[in-house]
């Protein structure tokens, strides 16, 4: 079993969390190290986007 098969993924089309690449790349977020982390994929993405937006705002101010 490949290393990626042990990782967890979130399917944005179905809202399901799977271990291994069960869906196509266009609907898959991940990989994540745990099932719990994959369940929070949308929250993690939102937090990362907010952090990147804040960095952009900082850069624009300089």
Beta strands, then each sheet from edge to edge (+ up, - down):
strand 1: 8-11
strand 2: 17-19
strand 3: 28-32
sheet 1: 2+ 1- 3+
end
